[in-house]
Amino acid sequence: MQSHSPIGAFSAAPRTVWPGQSLLRTPLRLVVANLLAALLYGGLGAAVGLFFAQYGLFPAPIWLPAGIAAVACMTGGIRLVPGLFLGSFAVNWLLLDAALASAALISLSNSLGPLAGALLTRAMRPPTGLFTRLQGVLGFVAGCVVLQAVLTGLGGTAALVVTGAVPMEAAYSIFSRWALCEAGGVFFFAPLVMLWLGVERTPSSPGQQIARGDTLVLAATAGVAALVFALPRSVSALVQPEAVALLTIPVTWVTLRISLRAAYGLLTLISVVATVGTLAGLGPFQPDVVPNPLRAVGMMIVLMATNALALMALLSERREAETLLSESNVRLVAEVAARTAELRHRAETDDLTGIGNRGHFLRLMEEGFAEARRRGSPLGLLVLDLDHFRPLNDMRGHAAGDAALQAVAQLCTTQVTGWNAILGRIGGEVFAIALPGTGTAETAALAEGLRATVARHSFRFVGDDVPARMTASLGVTGLLPGDASAEEMLRRADAAVFLAKAKGRNRVEVRMVSEVPKEMRASNLSR
């Protein structure tokens, strides 16, 4: 009675073309794929039909080739319809002894019905995969199961009525049985084929190892199912049909702990042993217990499969939501950290020169001061004040003054390379360098080298062809036993700068006493 087969595989990414299209681009591949579809459909149809014929259920209560048809149309689309038609035609004409016209019409509906169902399913398929969202599961049921079953059932029944093979009054009965066996074949077989062949990815716990206990649950469930449906009638009466529903618990365990693929493989095994056992008169589903044993088997498997598919879809949605939330949190933390670092940098950096500002310098120097006090180590400090900076601003403009400050900051940075130094701009044209672990003599030597570097440097400014020469006065001091804070050292170094200014500028003065002479404080020195 029915249709279809699996060729190719598609990924979880969204596609606008059939997932198996890349595998069917050459004529040779297309021919081979259609022959494979025909063989799979026809071979499985013959096997299923002959098996159920032994129990007077010819051709079959569950048509497994319908699952092959659904997978073929999901992977190959209309390109595999010819192969499905050939496979269906062979089964209906050769095995079911249908008339040529009836076999052709039935095979046409068995080919186009799955194609329409696959179109609907693919329209509802989430980008992440068919079984990773509840929407995808609903799409599979609506398209591959329901729509495919209805269309093939209607088409096959119409073919039989039109060709006079069955009377009109039997049409509804034939349609209902046809649609049910088609839907059962798709529902039981198609997900298993898609998951195991990689046509659809199998959702599973990310990075989770399959524990030995999970494997034992899987094996024990398969063994219990086989045992229950192999019980003779005398013993099976002790097992109520409702108790079989307890198999849903380990199937759910396998779904959550291993994967949907493993769970559906287990479901297929349960379906096979339940069907074979029931047909053989074994197990709890017997005519004297339930009105329709095979229907009871089908309902059991449908409930288990629906539970597994829906549960995994919902779990997959939750996992993705958790992953997205985790990624969002990581991004947010990174953005906050970057923004915090940017704000800290801006709060600690002098905008003009790019070195530390006064607050940052004083904070680091206080830390160096405390460390020197704790360790009993030296701490050197020098303050650099550019000479006659205000006339430079007045004569060449503030842009020239800014350029000069930037150049001096660069000279200071280069000069202290290799030193354990704290550099900052603490005033308009005033720079300071603290040297933890460095004595006063070494600090004075560094100051002298910096003074000479500034004096030799040619300061060039935009729009001014004549380079300027500048000098600097520097004050040096070191940590004294009586110093209570870094501010005292800074005041002493600043006093040394006043001394350098008073003695003619462009020089270095070392001061190791706290007070500045009153005459120097009162002197009218242009910085």
LOFI-822634 format. One record per residue (C-alpha): x negated, y, z negated; chain; residue number from 0. Coordinates in steps of 0.05 Angstrom, whole numbers, plus 5000, padded with zeros to 4 digits. Each point is the difference from the previous one (the first is absolute). Layout:
# LOFI-822634
    c1    c2    c3  ch    i
     X     Y     Z   A  NUM
...
//
This chain:
# LOFI-822634
    c1    c2    c3  ch    i
  5000  5000  5000   A    0
  4950  5057  4991   A    1
  4937  5042  5014   A    2
  4929  5030  4993   A    3
  4924  4999  4979   A    4
  4937  5035  4971   A    5
  4946  5032  5041   A    6
  4951  5054  4977   A    7
  4996  5038  4935   A    8
  5010  5071  4978   A    9
  4972  5041  4944   A   10
  5034  5039  4946   A   11
  4989  5066  5036   A   12
  5058  5034  5036   A   13
  5005  4982  5074   A   14
  5040  5026  5058   A   15
  4986  4938  5042   A   16
  5011  4926  4990   A   17
  4947  4974  4951   A   18
  4979  4944  5046   A   19
  4997  5044  5062   A   20
  4924  5005  4998   A   21
  4995  4924  5004   A   22
  5046  4996  5061   A   23
  4969  5051  5046   A   24
  4970  4952  5051   A   25
  5046  4957  5043   A   26
  4964  4937  4978   A   27
  5010  5015  4926   A   28
  5073  5017  5013   A   29
  5012  4933  5036   A   30
  4964  4961  4945   A   31
  5040  5036  4946   A   32
  5066  4985  5034   A   33
  4982  4927  5009   A   34
  4981  4996  4927   A   35
  5067  5033  4980   A   36
  5037  4949  5044   A   37
  4962  4941  4970   A   38
  5009  5023  4929   A   39
  5074  5013  5009   A   40
  5013  4938  5040   A   41
  4957  4954  4957   A   42
  5028  5023  4934   A   43
  5070  4999  5028   A   44
  4992  4928  5022   A   45
  4970  4979  4933   A   46
  5054  5034  4959   A   47
  5056  4975  5046   A   48
  4977  4928  4999   A   49
  4989  5000  4925   A   50
  5070  5025  4983   A   51
  5031  4955  5053   A   52
  4983  4941  4956   A   53
  5050  5027  4949   A   54
  5054  5017  5050   A   55
  4983  5074  4997   A   56
  4980  5011  5072   A   57
  4970  5047  5020   A   58
  4985  5029  4930   A   59
  5031  5036  4940   A   60
  4938  5045  4997   A   61
  4968  5019  5066   A   62
  4926  5012  4985   A   63
  4982  5022  5072   A   64
  5040  5063  4985   A   65
  4943  5019  4952   A   66
  4950  4989  5055   A   67
  5042  5044  5046   A   68
  5002  5057  4949   A   69
  4925  4999  4991   A   70
  4988  4998  5075   A   71
  5044  5061  5012   A   72
  4969  5037  4941   A   73
  4930  4989  5029   A   74
  5009  4997  5075   A   75
  5066  5035  5012   A   76
  5033  4993  5068   A   77
  4935  4971  5029   A   78
  5013  4933  4965   A   79
  5074  4996  5018   A   80
  4985  4956  5062   A   81
  4964  4949  4957   A   82
  5057  4999  4950   A   83
  5049  4991  5056   A   84
  4962  4940  5028   A   85
  4993  4967  4932   A   86
  5074  5010  4984   A   87
  5021  4976  5069   A   88
  4958  4936  4993   A   89
  5031  4983  4933   A   90
  5072  5015  5021   A   91
  4996  4967  5068   A   92
  4956  4940  4985   A   93
  5014  4986  4927   A   94
  5071  5025  4989   A   95
  5024  4978  5069   A   96
  5032  5068  5014   A   97
  5021  5015  5071   A   98
  4951  5041  5041   A   99
  5043  5063  4997   A  100
  5014  4992  4925   A  101
  4926  4988  4985   A  102
  4980  5062  5040   A  103
  5052  5045  4966   A  104
  4984  4973  4930   A  105
  4925  5009  5012   A  106
  5012  5072  5023   A  107
  5036  5017  4935   A  108
  4947  4961  4961   A  109
  4947  5045  5032   A  110
  5033  5068  4999   A  111
  5032  4993  4931   A  112
  4933  4995  4964   A  113
  4974  5057  5042   A  114
  5057  5046  4976   A  115
  4989  4977  4929   A  116
  4926  5014  5004   A  117
  5014  5070  5027   A  118
  5043  5016  4940   A  119
  4951  4970  4951   A  120
  4942  5038  5029   A  121
  5040  5064  4998   A  122
  5008  4990  4925   A  123
  4930  4972  4988   A  124
  4959  5043  4951   A  125
  4931  5021  5023   A  126
  4968  4959  4944   A  127
  5032  4934  5021   A  128
  5067  4966  5007   A  129
  5000  4967  4932   A  130
  4967  5056  4960   A  131
  5064  5042  4994   A  132
  5072  4985  4984   A  133
  5016  5037  5064   A  134
  4958  4950  5039   A  135
  5035  4941  4967   A  136
  5068  5030  5016   A  137
  4976  5012  5072   A  138
  4978  4927  5006   A  139
  5067  4975  4974   A  140
  5040  5049  5043   A  141
  4962  4989  5064   A  142
  4965  4933  5003   A  143
  5051  4963  4957   A  144
  5069  5031  5009   A  145
  4998  5034  5068   A  146
  4961  4944  5032   A  147
  5048  4947  4972   A  148
  5062  5038  5021   A  149
  4976  5014  5071   A  150
  4974  4929  5013   A  151
  5062  4970  4968   A  152
  5046  5044  5043   A  153
  4959  4988  5063   A  154
  4996  4925  4991   A  155
  5073  4992  4982   A  156
  5021  5044  5059   A  157
  4957  4957  5046   A  158
  5034  4937  4977   A  159
  5070  5029  5006   A  160
  4987  5032  5069   A  161
  4972  4936  5029   A  162
  5057  4960  4970   A  163
  4956  4958  4955   A  164
  5044  5016  4939   A  165
  5072  5025  4994   A  166
  5014  5071  4979   A  167
  5032  4979  4934   A  168
  4934  4970  4977   A  169
  4961  5063  5015   A  170
  5001  5030  4930   A  171
  4978  4935  4967   A  172
  4943  4992  5049   A  173
  4979  5073  4993   A  174
  4999  4998  4923   A  175
  4959  4936  4998   A  176
  4954  5024  5055   A  177
  4987  5067  4966   A  178
  4988  4967  4933   A  179
  4949  4950  5025   A  180
  4965  5056  5040   A  181
  4997  5045  4938   A  182
  4976  4943  4957   A  183
  4944  4984  5048   A  184
  4976  5072  5002   A  185
  5006  5011  4925   A  186
  4964  4936  4981   A  187
  4947  4998  5053   A  188
  4984  5069  5029   A  189
  4970  5033  4938   A  190
  4956  4939  4988   A  191
  4972  5003  5071   A  192
  4990  5075  4999   A  193
  4964  4999  4933   A  194
  4956  4940  5014   A  195
  4981  5021  5070   A  196
  4986  5071  4978   A  197
  5056  5030  5042   A  198
  5020  5035  4936   A  199
  4952  5011  4942   A  200
  5015  4965  4935   A  201
  5007  5047  4941   A  202
  4959  4976  4940   A  203
  4969  5027  4938   A  204
  4940  5042  5022   A  205
  4934  4967  4982   A  206
  5035  4947  4959   A  207
  4967  4931  4995   A  208
  5048  4941  5002   A  209
  4996  4970  4931   A  210
  4999  4925  4989   A  211
  5066  5006  4962   A  212
  5033  5032  5060   A  213
  4977  4944  5045   A  214
  5027  4949  4951   A  215
  5068  5036  4999   A  216
  5001  4997  5076   A  217
  4983  4926  5003   A  218
  5046  4981  4942   A  219
  5059  5037  5032   A  220
  4990  4963  5065   A  221
  4995  4934  4963   A  222
  5062  5013  4958   A  223
  5041  5019  5062   A  224
  4978  4937  5036   A  225
  5017  4958  4940   A  226
  5069  5032  4989   A  227
  5021  4989  5072   A  228
  4972  4929  5001   A  229
  5042  4976  4941   A  230
  5050  4945  5017   A  231
  5074  5014  4993   A  232
  5004  4963  4933   A  233
  4945  5043  4969   A  234
  5015  5066  5036   A  235
  5067  5003  4965   A  236
  4962  5020  4938   A  237
  4975  5063  5035   A  238
  5054  5053  5009   A  239
  4997  5037  5067   A  240
  4997  5066  4963   A  241
  4936  4978  4966   A  242
  4963  5001  5067   A  243
  5005  5075  4997   A  244
  4947  4997  4945   A  245
  4949  4990  5056   A  246
  5009  5074  5013   A  247
  4958  5014  4938   A  248
  4935  4967  5024   A  249
  5012  5026  5071   A  250
  5004  5071  4970   A  251
  4935  4985  4961   A  252
  4964  4980  5064   A  253
  5027  5062  5036   A  254
  4974  5047  4947   A  255
  4936  4964  4980   A  256
  4974  4974  5067   A  257
  5034  5028  5062   A  258
  5064  5002  5040   A  259
  4967  4954  5052   A  260
  4988  4946  4947   A  261
  5070  5009  4972   A  262
  5032  4993  5069   A  263
  4958  4939  5014   A  264
  5027  4970  4936   A  265
  5071  5020  5019   A  266
  4992  4965  5068   A  267
  4975  4937  4965   A  268
  5060  5002  4952   A  269
  5046  5011  5060   A  270
  4972  4940  5036   A  271
  5002  4952  4942   A  272
  5069  5024  4979   A  273
  5028  4991  5070   A  274
  4968  4932  5012   A  275
  5019  4975  4931   A  276
  5072  5024  5006   A  277
  5008  4969  5068   A  278
  4973  4935  4973   A  279
  5051  5000  4944   A  280
  4950  5018  4947   A  281
  4995  5057  4951   A  282
  5053  5041  4963   A  283
  5038  5027  5061   A  284
  5046  4942  5017   A  285
  5071  5000  5031   A  286
  5032  4976  4935   A  287
  4968  5059  4963   A  288
  5001  5058  5050   A  289
  5048  5007  5059   A  290
  4946  5015  5052   A  291
  4931  4975  4979   A  292
  4960  5032  5057   A  293
  5034  5066  4989   A  294
  4981  4996  4926   A  295
  4928  4987  5021   A  296
  5002  5059  5047   A  297
  5029  5046  4947   A  298
  4946  4979  4951   A  299
  4944  5016  5048   A  300
  5033  5066  5022   A  301
  5004  5023  4928   A  302
  4928  4981  4986   A  303
  4975  5032  5064   A  304
  5040  5063  4990   A  305
  4974  5006  4929   A  306
  4928  4990  5023   A  307
  5004  5049  5058   A  308
  5036  5054  4960   A  309
  4957  4992  4939   A  310
  4935  5004  5039   A  311
  5025  5060  5040   A  312
  5018  5037  4936   A  313
  4935  4980  4967   A  314
  4961  5023  5061   A  315
  5036  5067  4998   A  316
  4983  5008  4927   A  317
  4927  4982  5011   A  318
  4994  5049  5057   A  319
  5033  5054  4958   A  320
  4951  4986  4944   A  321
  4942  5001  5049   A  322
  5023  5067  5029   A  323
  5009  5028  4930   A  324
  4930  4976  4980   A  325
  4970  5030  5063   A  326
  5037  5065  4988   A  327
  4974  5002  4929   A  328
  4929  4987  5024   A  329
  5007  5056  5051   A  330
  5030  5046  4948   A  331
  4945  4986  4951   A  332
  4948  5012  5054   A  333
  5033  5065  5022   A  334
  5006  5024  4928   A  335
  4927  4982  4987   A  336
  4978  5036  5064   A  337
  5042  5060  4983   A  338
  4974  5001  4929   A  339
  4928  4995  5025   A  340
  5014  5056  5049   A  341
  5029  5045  4946   A  342
  4943  4983  4953   A  343
  4950  5016  5054   A  344
  5034  5066  5015   A  345
  5003  5016  4926   A  346
  4926  4986  4991   A  347
  4972  5028  5065   A  348
  4982  5070  5019   A  349
  5041  5015  5062   A  350
  4947  5042  5034   A  351
  4936  4960  4989   A  352
  5027  4929  4989   A  353
  4959  4990  4936   A  354
  5029  4995  4930   A  355
  5037  5061  4973   A  356
  4988  5032  4932   A  357
  5049  4957  4962   A  358
  4973  4935  5030   A  359
  4928  5021  4986   A  360
  5014  5019  4928   A  361
  5037  4935  4987   A  362
  4943  4957  5028   A  363
  4948  5042  4963   A  364
  5037  4991  4934   A  365
  4999  4925  5012   A  366
  4925  5004  5016   A  367
  4990  5043  4938   A  368
  5035  4949  4955   A  369
  4961  4943  5031   A  370
  4934  5037  4990   A  371
  5017  5013  4927   A  372
  5019  4927  4988   A  373
  4937  4973  5034   A  374
  4953  5055  4979   A  375
  4981  5011  5073   A  376
  4983  5066  5035   A  377
  5049  5041  5040   A  378
  4977  5053  5049   A  379
  5042  5057  5027   A  380
  4987  5052  5054   A  381
  5044  5057  5024   A  382
  4990  5032  5068   A  383
  5025  5070  5015   A  384
  4992  5029  5070   A  385
  4966  5068  5002   A  386
  5036  5060  5030   A  387
  5059  4958  5022   A  388
  5051  5056  4996   A  389
  4962  5044  5050   A  390
  5000  4940  5048   A  391
  5076  4997  4995   A  392
  5006  5075  5010   A  393
  4953  5004  5059   A  394
  5016  4936  5038   A  395
  5069  4983  4975   A  396
  5031  4947  4956   A  397
  4993  4947  5055   A  398
  4925  5008  4997   A  399
  5002  4996  4924   A  400
  5040  4936  5004   A  401
  4951  4971  5050   A  402
  4942  5018  4954   A  403
  5033  4965  4941   A  404
  5013  4938  5041   A  405
  4927  4999  5023   A  406
  4974  5008  4929   A  407
  5045  4943  4977   A  408
  4971  4956  5054   A  409
  4929  5020  4981   A  410
  5015  4983  4927   A  411
  5030  4932  5020   A  412
  4939  4983  5042   A  413
  4952  5023  4946   A  414
  5029  4955  4945   A  415
  5005  4938  5044   A  416
  4970  4943  4961   A  417
  5010  5035  4934   A  418
  5051  4983  4947   A  419
  5033  5068  5009   A  420
  5067  5034  4988   A  421
  5010  5056  5050   A  422
  5055  5053  4999   A  423
  5019  5070  5020   A  424
  5017  5036  4935   A  425
  5012  5070  5025   A  426
  5002  5043  5063   A  427
  4927  4993  5020   A  428
  4977  4960  4940   A  429
  4982  4926  5003   A  430
  4980  4953  4945   A  431
  4963  4934  4997   A  432
  4999  4955  4938   A  433
  4948  4945  4997   A  434
  5014  4946  4948   A  435
  4936  4965  4979   A  436
  4955  5056  5028   A  437
  4956  5044  4957   A  438
  4993  5075  5004   A  439
  4934  4999  5038   A  440
  5027  4955  5055   A  441
  5062  5042  5004   A  442
  4958  5062  5008   A  443
  4960  4967  5056   A  444
  5064  4982  5036   A  445
  5025  5071  4991   A  446
  4936  5028  5030   A  447
  5006  4954  5060   A  448
  5072  5022  5010   A  449
  4981  5074  4994   A  450
  4947  4991  5054   A  451
  5048  4963  5044   A  452
  5052  5055  4997   A  453
  4948  5053  5013   A  454
  4974  4965  5062   A  455
  5069  4985  5028   A  456
  5027  5041  5059   A  457
  5073  5014  4988   A  458
  5035  5005  5067   A  459
  5071  5027  5007   A  460
  5050  4998  5056   A  461
  4998  5063  5043   A  462
  4934  5022  4970   A  463
  4937  4989  5041   A  464
  4953  5020  4944   A  465
  4991  4947  4946   A  466
  5001  5023  4928   A  467
  4951  4985  4945   A  468
  5024  4990  4929   A  469
  4969  4985  4933   A  470
  5025  4972  4935   A  471
  4986  5009  4927   A  472
  5001  4937  4958   A  473
  5004  4987  4926   A  474
  4978  4935  4968   A  475
  5012  4971  4931   A  476
  5001  4934  4964   A  477
  5037  4967  4944   A  478
  4981  5028  4932   A  479
  5012  4966  4932   A  480
  5047  5054  4978   A  481
  5044  5000  5062   A  482
  5072  4985  4981   A  483
  5028  4997  5071   A  484
  4983  5003  5073   A  485
  5027  5071  5001   A  486
  4942  5023  4957   A  487
  4951  4972  5050   A  488
  5038  5035  5056   A  489
  4997  5067  4964   A  490
  4926  4991  4989   A  491
  4987  4983  5073   A  492
  5042  5060  5021   A  493
  4957  5044  4955   A  494
  4939  4973  5035   A  495
  5031  5021  5066   A  496
  5006  5071  4972   A  497
  4927  4998  4981   A  498
  4982  4979  5072   A  499
  5043  5057  5027   A  500
  4968  5050  4953   A  501
  4930  4978  5020   A  502
  5011  5013  5074   A  503
  5044  4941  5024   A  504
  4979  4942  5044   A  505
  4969  4964  4941   A  506
  5012  4946  4949   A  507
  5004  5014  4926   A  508
  5001  4947  4945   A  509
  5036  5018  4935   A  510
  5000  4956  4938   A  511
  5029  5049  4949   A  512
  5073  5014  4991   A  513
  5007  5076  5001   A  514
  4994  5047  5059   A  515
  4963  5066  4984   A  516
  5049  5057  4993   A  517
  4964  5043  5050   A  518
  5009  4945  5053   A  519
  5073  4993  4985   A  520
  5009  5075  5007   A  521
  4958  5007  5062   A  522
  5037  5021  5063   A  523
  4977  4943  5045   A  524
  5032  4989  5068   A  525
  5007  4924  5008   A  526
//
